Amino acid sequence: MKEIQLNDSLFSFSGESVEDLIRHLESNKEGVAVALNDDIVPKSVWGKTLIRHGDTVLIFESIVGG
């Protein structure tokens, strides 16, 4: 189990990749952007991008409406 900073909160995570985290959070992949340690992670490499203990992850979700 690793501790990460997720959107300004400590979060315990047992997965390996950005894709694992999105799946764990049960977030819809559409309209989602992820930054790992201040770098945007393209959706095409979420499965290959590993999250390590102490990393900072920001998840941005688009909001539809006016």
N, C-alpha and C positions, 0 to 999 in steps of 0.2 A: 504494500500500500504506500503510495507516495502522496505527499502534501503539495498542493499547488495553490497558486493565487488565481482564483477564477472570478473575473468581474469584481474585483476589490474585496473578495471574501476568501478565507481559507477553505479548501475543499480537499477531501480525501478521495483518491482515485486509484483504482487497481488496474486500469487498462494500460495500453502501451502507446496508442497513437491518437492524433486529433480525431480521426474517424471514430475510434472507440469512445472518446469522450462525448462526441455529438450523439452517438447511439445511446450511450448511458443516460444522457440527459433527455432522451426521447424527443430531441429537437428535429423539426422538419429541416432537411438540408436546403430546401428552396428559400432564397432570400436571407441566407445566413453567411456571414463573413467571420473569419477567425484570425486573430493576431496572436502569435506566440513570441513572447519576449520582444514586443514592439515591431515585429515583422509580420506582414500579412502572409497567410498561408493559402496558396491557391487550392481550390477544391480538388483539383486533379491530383494533388499529392497528400491529401489528408491521411490516407492509409499508410503512407510511407514516412510521415512526419511524426517522430517520437516525442513524447512528453516525458520530461525528467523531473525528479523531485526538486521542488523549489522554483519551477518555471512559472511564468505569469501568462495566463491565457485570458484574452478578451474575446467575447462572442457578441457579435452585433447582429440583430435581426431587423429586417426591414418591416415597416409598419405601413399597411395600406389604408388609405382613407384621407380625409381632408381636415 
